[in-house]
Amino acid sequence: MLTEWLDRSLAGEAGSAQEGTLAGGRYRIPAPGLLELIPSAPAADAPALVLSAGIHGNETAPIELLGELLAHLEAGQLALATPVLVILGNLAAIQAGERFVATNLNRLFRRGLDAAGDEPDRARTLMGAVDAFFADHGDRPRLHYDLHTAIRDSQYPRFAVEPYAETATRPEQWRWLAGADIQAVLHQHCHSWTFSHYSKHYHAAQAFTLELGRALPFGENDLAALAPMGRLLAALLEGRPPDTRPAATMAFFRVEHELKRASRDFRLCFADDTPNFTEFAPGTLLAEDAEAGPFRVGETPLRVVFPNARVEIGARAALLVTTVPAPGTS
């Protein structure tokens, strides 16, 4: 039934069964694209775990990864010991194979959102689902992995974005992510209203946006490269200690500047296929904008992450970052 839920969700069909049993517990389908896994005997220190994918509809590898996880659970190869909320984010965009339909869903996770439209409606539904799930498991630590892929190549194909919030990241999270073959970490510098930020900012959860390679159509993803991440998710599902590696095996970066598109007449002054984390020397012209003017690298070299000149006016066109020490090593 779990794999059927995934297939029906992607096809835009409602599943016939809204609840059922599985190895170690039961499942419940509260709404389209939402699946709650409830263990019969949860592990004592198991977190309330949110696993989300498809917040951008063309990022298919995380959806396939979650499909494998659910298939193993349905086949009895995993025994549930952790309460889990599985989320498929932008169902309409997934069906269309597009990043979004009208606007970027991953900028809308903010309480008091009053915008109208399909994506704002979906954001409100998902925020409500997370609120209810964490409230149902208020005695447990909270953890949210929002799984993505990037629209371009990267010098670090698998990297984590740590949202900005007052809640500190616990040291074991760095070791878990390193053990799952995450290669780099980007510390955000301000509130960004992404889905992972929502859980960290409003619920004090341990939360990350995880970029797991490049966005490709269904069936073209190399899931073998994501096997370590699959093992991390399986361990969490079963309440087992995950594989770990030292945090210092990952590269760490901090955002120094957020480059925004201020006008229609805007361009990035480097090739469209420039990989994430490419470094630019001092004095390099990175962007020109009819309203904001030119932007050049200052005295310290900067690396570019998530460059996209075709964003909406007022939206982020790139993050510019510098290297920082791994936590606990400075």
C-alpha angles and dihedrals in degrees: 000000000000094000089044089054089054093048093045092047091052090047092050093245127134115239117240096222116059097188141013146147133280139170106305098003145341141288134228131195107209097173141345111304093010124107125176120200114201119191121217092217110018118202112259096244098031114132128229094257127205116192114185133178137162096047080137108042099218095055099095107159094077090050090053090046091054088046090058091048092051092046091055090049093049091049091054093247089121127040116214115237101151130067106244136185111200115198133192102196120198103022095177092051091047090053090049094044090233132128090241139339104230107346140003107280091200092070096054105071098113128119113245092034106165101176118123127226143073097292095047088048090051092048090054091049092050094045089051091049092052091046092052094044095051090045090053089054099036094145093061133078112258125236129177126184112185106196120212143154125220126244092232142034119278139204083228105037094189116045140150128229113211109208120229112253141123092259110097121227111246116237094240090063091064090049092048093049092047089050088053089057096255103161104196143014128214117202110212116226103207143012109297104175095228121147095259089047089055092059094044097043100041101028104029088236127159097250139169142173104228117203107203106186130295128332110258135162121271111285096025098082124111099227091174088075088056096050093106090054089048089054091051092052092046091051091050091048091054096041093245127140108265125231111273140199130180114282089233090070085076126070115238128211137180127210111246099174138011111215111210133190106241101175144019089254097069133129140171112232098223136068119293091234095054106139122239113268094028108155124230124199125237112284095026114143106233105170144008124203129178091223106028095036127218125333120211131181111259128217095305122065114249133206121215124228128181096004112183121156093186097070122122117277108275093025129114114275097181144346117231114207144180132206119264132180121271113263112276095018103084 
